Amino acid sequence: MIDRLASMSVFVKVADSGSFAAAAAELDISAQMVGKHVATLEARLGARLIARTTRRQNLTELGRAYYRQCRVVLAEAEAADALAEDVAAEPRGRLRINASVTFGSASLAPLVLSYADRHPKVEVDLVLSDRRVDLIEDGFDAVVRIGELADSSLIARPLGPYCLMPAAAPTYLARHGRPAHPRDLAEHQCLVFLGSSETRSHIWAFRRQGEVEEVRVGGRLRMNDTRAMLHAAEAGAGVVMGPEMLIAPLLAAGRLERLLPDWDAPSWPMHVLYAPDRRPTAKLRTFLDMLAEAFPRR
């Protein structure tokens, strides 16, 4: 039984070379075998692909259309074979990753250490910045973005959401009491993150069973660093709305207490972005897979 992809390849070679004999010479097979491949395709299609005369061979109208499609199919097959080879290949080379400072230092850095240990032939550059970088111009393989994405030509692979949580130190709660409802936070000293004007970091939104409550918070302390805010919260300076991944260990240690547990605190979508590429390198593919495993979608 003749393989259909092999027959397509022979047919394309005939069309490119202009004759059965020339195709046979390039493929190192007999002219009779070339004819058999073409005849098999024509029998399958029920129509002629090549109009043959004693002096010339020309593609029929169907042959020209089929030729174009065969080239696409063969290119896709080659890409699939190359991908399979890349999957089997050992990751190597330099991998450049960008993320925000807070997420990168708290959550991505340990993952990068694990990745580097698992793939010793990969050199990793982890560049942390709250400045929005250009993946292509700045030479990054991938960037992790938190928040709604703008329209982009980049490929975005969704990760688990970036969840926030309100908390305060036991000493603060002993002096000021515990809020029973999100609107009570308007009367508390809250630690406000100094971000861009678009972040609305002074508006804390809560949800519970379809009910939405947005609270404008304020306080005497405003900071542009999440870890500094957590230190202030531990010292009893006020209520903090911080990343769940950083607050959870402080809760376990008793240094902070979770507030309003019956309400869902804000959360933002999180994605890893990379340039469109039909053949992601082994180093990028394995890193993307590790990210998806570490931050699964909920």
C-alpha positions in Angstrom: 0.0 0.0 0.0 1.4 3.3 -1.1 1.6 6.1 1.6 -0.5 9.1 0.7 2.1 11.6 2.0 4.8 9.9 0.0 2.7 10.1 -3.1 2.0 13.8 -2.5 5.7 14.4 -2.2 6.4 12.6 -5.5 3.6 14.5 -7.2 5.0 17.9 -6.0 8.5 16.8 -7.2 7.0 16.0 -10.6 5.3 19.4 -10.8 8.5 21.2 -9.8 10.9 19.3 -12.0 8.6 19.2 -15.1 8.8 15.4 -15.9 8.5 12.0 -14.4 12.1 11.2 -15.4 13.5 14.3 -13.7 11.5 13.6 -10.5 12.7 10.0 -10.6 16.3 11.1 -10.8 16.0 13.6 -8.0 14.2 11.1 -5.7 16.4 8.2 -6.8 13.5 5.9 -7.7 12.4 4.5 -11.0 10.2 6.5 -13.4 7.7 3.6 -13.2 7.4 4.2 -9.4 6.9 7.9 -9.9 4.1 7.1 -12.3 2.5 4.7 -9.8 2.5 7.3 -7.1 0.8 9.8 -9.4 -1.7 7.2 -10.7 -2.6 6.3 -7.1 -3.5 9.9 -6.3 -5.5 10.3 -9.5 -7.4 7.1 -8.7 -8.2 8.4 -5.3 -9.4 11.7 -6.6 -11.2 10.3 -9.6 -9.6 12.9 -11.9 -6.4 13.6 -13.8 -3.7 15.7 -12.1 -1.3 15.8 -15.0 -2.2 16.1 -18.7 0.3 13.8 -20.5 1.3 14.0 -24.1 4.1 12.4 -26.0 6.1 15.6 -25.7 4.8 17.5 -22.6 3.3 17.1 -19.2 1.2 19.9 -17.8 -0.8 20.2 -14.6 -4.5 20.2 -15.1 -6.7 22.8 -13.3 -7.3 20.3 -10.5 -3.6 19.5 -10.5 -2.6 23.1 -10.0 -5.0 23.4 -7.0 -4.0 20.1 -5.6 -0.3 21.0 -6.0 -0.8 24.1 -3.9 -2.6 22.2 -1.2 0.0 19.4 -1.2 2.7 21.9 -0.5 0.8 23.1 2.5 0.2 19.6 3.8 3.8 18.6 3.3 5.0 21.7 5.1 2.7 21.0 8.0 4.0 17.4 8.2 7.6 18.6 8.2 6.7 21.1 11.0 5.1 18.3 13.0 8.1 16.1 12.6 10.4 18.9 13.6 8.2 19.6 16.7 8.5 15.9 17.7 12.3 16.1 17.3 12.3 19.3 19.5 10.1 17.6 22.1 12.7 14.9 22.4 15.6 17.3 22.4 17.2 18.4 25.6 16.5 22.1 26.5 19.6 24.2 26.1 20.7 27.9 25.6 19.7 31.1 27.2 16.1 31.7 28.4 15.1 35.3 29.2 12.0 35.8 31.4 10.3 39.0 32.6 7.8 39.5 35.4 6.7 42.0 38.0 8.9 42.5 41.0 6.5 41.2 43.6 5.3 38.1 41.7 8.7 37.4 40.3 10.6 37.5 43.6 8.0 35.7 45.6 6.8 33.0 43.2 8.7 32.9 40.0 12.3 33.0 41.4 11.8 29.6 43.3 10.3 28.1 40.1 13.3 29.3 38.0 15.7 27.7 40.5 13.8 24.4 40.1 13.8 24.8 36.4 17.5 25.5 36.2 18.2 22.5 38.4 16.1 20.3 36.2 17.7 21.6 32.9 21.4 22.2 33.5 22.1 23.2 29.9 19.8 26.2 30.1 21.0 29.6 31.3 18.1 31.7 32.7 17.9 35.5 32.9 15.0 36.5 35.2 14.5 40.2 34.8 12.0 41.7 37.3 10.5 45.0 36.7 7.1 46.8 37.1 7.8 48.6 33.9 5.9 47.1 30.9 8.6 45.7 28.6 8.4 44.9 24.9 8.9 41.2 24.6 10.3 41.4 21.1 12.4 44.5 21.3 13.8 43.7 24.8 14.7 40.2 23.7 12.6 38.1 26.1 11.4 34.6 25.4 8.4 35.0 27.7 6.8 37.5 30.0 4.3 36.9 32.8 1.5 39.5 32.9 -1.0 40.2 35.7 -4.2 41.9 34.8 -6.4 42.3 31.8 -4.5 42.0 28.5 -4.6 44.6 25.8 -4.9 43.5 22.2 -1.6 41.9 21.2 0.0 39.9 18.5 1.6 37.8 21.2 0.4 34.3 22.2 -1.2 34.4 25.7 -1.3 31.2 27.7 -3.6 31.6 30.7 -2.4 30.7 34.2 -4.3 30.5 37.5 -5.6 33.9 38.7 -3.5 36.3 40.9 -5.6 36.4 44.0 -5.6 39.1 46.7 -6.6 38.8 50.4 -7.3 41.3 53.1 -5.5 40.8 56.4 -4.3 42.7 59.5 -2.1 42.0 62.5 -3.6 40.8 65.8 -2.3 44.0 67.5 -4.1 46.2 64.9 -7.4 44.3 65.4 -7.1 44.5 69.2 -7.0 48.3 68.9 -9.4 49.0 66.1 -11.7 46.0 65.9 -12.5 43.5 63.1 -14.5 44.6 60.1 -17.7 42.6 59.7 -18.6 43.9 56.3 -16.4 45.3 53.4 -18.0 48.8 53.9 -16.5 48.8 57.4 -13.1 49.1 55.8 -13.8 52.8 55.0 -13.4 53.5 58.7 -10.1 51.6 59.0 -6.5 52.5 58.4 -5.8 50.7 55.1 -2.4 50.4 53.4 -2.8 51.6 49.9 -0.6 50.5 47.0 0.9 53.3 45.0 0.4 52.1 41.5 -0.5 53.7 38.2 -3.8 55.7 38.0 -5.3 52.8 36.1 -5.0 50.3 38.9 -7.6 51.9 41.1 -5.7 50.4 44.1 -7.7 52.6 46.5 -10.9 50.8 45.4 -11.3 47.3 47.0 -14.0 45.2 45.4 -15.6 42.2 47.1 -18.1 39.6 45.9 -20.4 37.2 47.7 -23.2 35.1 46.1 -23.8 37.7 43.4 -23.5 40.7 45.7 -20.8 43.2 44.8 -19.4 45.7 47.2 -16.8 48.3 46.2 -15.1 50.3 49.0 -13.0 53.4 48.7 -10.2 52.8 51.3 -7.6 55.2 52.6 -5.0 55.6 55.3 -1.9 57.4 56.4 0.5 55.1 54.7 0.8 54.5 51.0 3.6 52.5 49.4 4.7 51.2 46.0 6.2 47.9 47.3 4.1 45.0 48.4 6.6 43.5 50.8 7.0 46.9 52.5 3.2 47.0 52.9 3.2 43.5 54.4 5.9 44.5 56.9 3.8 47.5 57.9 0.8 45.3 58.3 2.7 42.9 60.6 3.7 45.9 62.7 0.1 46.8 63.2 0.0 49.8 60.9 -3.3 48.9 59.2 -5.2 46.6 56.9 -3.4 45.3 53.8 -4.8 43.8 50.6 -2.0 41.6 49.5 -1.2 38.6 47.3 -2.6 35.4 48.7 0.7 33.7 47.9 2.6 36.1 50.3 -0.1 36.4 53.0 -0.7 32.7 53.4 2.6 32.0 55.2 2.0 35.0 57.5 -1.4 33.6 58.4 0.0 30.2 59.2 2.6 31.9 61.5 0.0 33.9 63.3 1.5 37.2 62.3 -1.5 38.3 60.3 -5.2 37.3 60.4 -7.5 37.0 57.4 -10.4 39.4 57.2 -13.9 39.0 55.7 -13.4 35.3 54.9 -17.1 35.0 53.6 -16.3 37.4 50.8 -14.3 36.9 47.6 -11.5 39.4 47.5 -10.2 40.9 44.2 -8.4 38.6 41.8 -6.7 39.4 38.4 -6.1 37.1 35.4 -2.6 36.0 34.9 -1.0 35.0 31.6 2.4 34.1 30.2 3.0 35.7 26.8 5.4 34.7 24.1 6.0 35.5 20.4 4.0 33.6 17.8 6.1 30.7 16.7 5.1 27.5 15.1 8.1 25.8 16.7 8.7 26.9 20.3 12.1 25.8 21.4 12.6 23.0 23.9 13.7 25.5 26.6 10.6 27.7 26.2 8.2 24.8 25.9 9.4 23.1 29.0 9.3 26.4 30.9 5.8 27.1 29.8 4.7 23.6 30.9 6.3 24.1 34.3 4.5 27.5 34.7 1.1 25.9 33.8 1.8 23.1 36.3 2.8 25.5 39.1 -0.1 28.0 38.5 -3.0 25.8 37.2 -6.2 27.4 36.0 -9.1 27.2 38.5 
